[in-house]
Amino acid sequence: MIARSLLTGFTLASLLISAMPARGQIVNGSFETPTVPNGGFTGFLNGSTAITGWTVVGADVAIISGTFMQSGITFQAQSGAQWLDLSGTQSNTPSTGVRQLVSTVTNQVYALNFYVGSTTGGGSFFPATVDLSINGGARTSYFNPTGPSNMLDWKLFTVEFTATSPTTDITFFNGSASNNFSTGLDNVSLTAVAVPEPSSIFLGLLGLGTVGVVIRTHRKKSRLRRKHLKSTNRVTTITATQ
């Protein structure tokens, strides 16, 4: 019984402390829609919302098929069959990018994960940089220095931030130099970091307090039971002597 009570109390406390909001999902983080021609690419101009979940900012961006090849380089996706080229097909300017408004919980900590793709070759492709801005704040650069000459190298970056409102603006920009015609972005995801809120901590401690009460009650009953047994044995002994 005591073991079962302990397990129940600890399980309750763990569930209360770890319960977190589920909001904060990136839509189309691997840029699988719309589908572009196999082995090709499609450009999207400023203001376009044709890339599911995203809005194009600046001049233009492009979704690239993972089987696209140029200058002896295979431009494979990190996840799925497609990826996003922030350098676009026309401008290749630092103002170009994509933006998504995500539902978040105020004061919740989130981890934003994304991959930056780099390659080197043909005099047109160099290690790439992706810039990130959250809620219109200052841009932070994330550079992937590895640039193989036959394929894309994908490097994972994780950025933690605390949501300040029910909606968070996440914008990725082309951070590469103007002579670099490939800035890969793929597999963008957002997850809530399990940091307990004060109310959850209180409820968790309340659950642990319940466990403590159970333990103390069990110990008290055990002591009373032992005293009763000793008293019974003493009476039995005296009766036998008489």
Secondary structure as GFF3:
##gff-version 3
##sequence-region A 1 242
A	DSSP	alpha_helix	2	18	.	.	.	ID=ss1
A	DSSP	beta_strand	41	45	.	.	.	ID=ss2
A	DSSP	beta_strand	55	57	.	.	.	ID=ss3
A	DSSP	beta_strand	60	65	.	.	.	ID=ss4
A	DSSP	beta_strand	69	70	.	.	.	ID=ss5
A	DSSP	beta_strand	73	74	.	.	.	ID=ss6
A	DSSP	beta_strand	82	85	.	.	.	ID=ss7
A	DSSP	beta_strand	97	103	.	.	.	ID=ss8
A	DSSP	beta_strand	109	118	.	.	.	ID=ss9
A	DSSP	beta_strand	129	134	.	.	.	ID=ss10
A	DSSP	beta_strand	140	143	.	.	.	ID=ss11
A	DSSP	beta_strand	153	162	.	.	.	ID=ss12
A	DSSP	beta_strand	167	174	.	.	.	ID=ss13
A	DSSP	beta_strand	184	192	.	.	.	ID=ss14
A	DSSP	alpha_helix	198	241	.	.	.	ID=ss15
###
